[in-house]
C-alpha cells in the first residue's frame, strides 16, 4: 500500500509559521481527506529539531502519521534533514546559517539520516544559486522537486537540476499556515510508518513527487 506524505511543513516551533500540529491534523482530516489522500506529514522546522514534543497521541487521534525532521541553512542553500538523531545534533550546529553543506550531508549519512536540498530552484537560498562554486551535485541523490511555496519558474529550475543530476525528487507544501498543508506531496510505493523507514525509502528511490490535484480519490 503506497504512503502519501507532505515532506516539508512548519509548525509554530518555526519562527515564521502560524499553525500548530493539531491544526494541521484537523485540516487534513476534515478538509483534505474528503477528496484527497494524505497519510502523513514531516515537520521540518527551521534551524532546529522539535525533540521536546511527542505527537504520537495526536497522530493516533487523527490517524495521520507525524514525523519530524529539520530545515537547515547552509553556505549553499537550505537542506531538509530526515532522520535527525542526538548524534547528528552533536555533530552539527543546527543554528549555524553558514554551515558546510558537504559536512551536513556526510554527518547525516553517518548518523543514519539523509540531507536533501530544499527548493533548489529558489532565488537566494536554493542550491542552484551555488553550483557555480563547484558544489558536487552527485552528493545529492534526492532533491525537493516540487515546493508549494516556490514559483512555477523556481520549480521548473528544480526539475532541470534533477534531470541534470539524475536525482530522485520529493515534494512538500512548505506550509507555514493551515490552508497550505498538503498542496504538494510525495507518494512512496511502499508503506512508511516511521522516520527510519522514511530514510530507507528515500535512499532506495521508490517514490514520486506530486501535486495534490493528482491524488484525487475515486
WOWOTA-V953333 format. One record per helix or strand of 2 or more residues. SS is the DSSP state (a for helix, b for strand). FROM is the first residue (numbers start at 1). LEN is the number of residues. If there is no record, write none. Layout:
BEGIN
ss=SS from=FROM len=LEN
ss=SS from=FROM len=LEN
END
This chain:
BEGIN
ss=b from=3 len=7
ss=a from=21 len=10
ss=a from=32 len=3
ss=b from=40 len=7
ss=a from=56 len=7
ss=b from=65 len=10
ss=b from=77 len=6
ss=a from=86 len=6
ss=a from=101 len=10
ss=b from=114 len=4
ss=a from=127 len=7
ss=a from=137 len=3
ss=b from=142 len=6
ss=a from=152 len=14
ss=b from=168 len=5
ss=a from=178 len=3
ss=b from=184 len=5
ss=a from=195 len=10
ss=b from=207 len=5
ss=a from=212 len=4
END
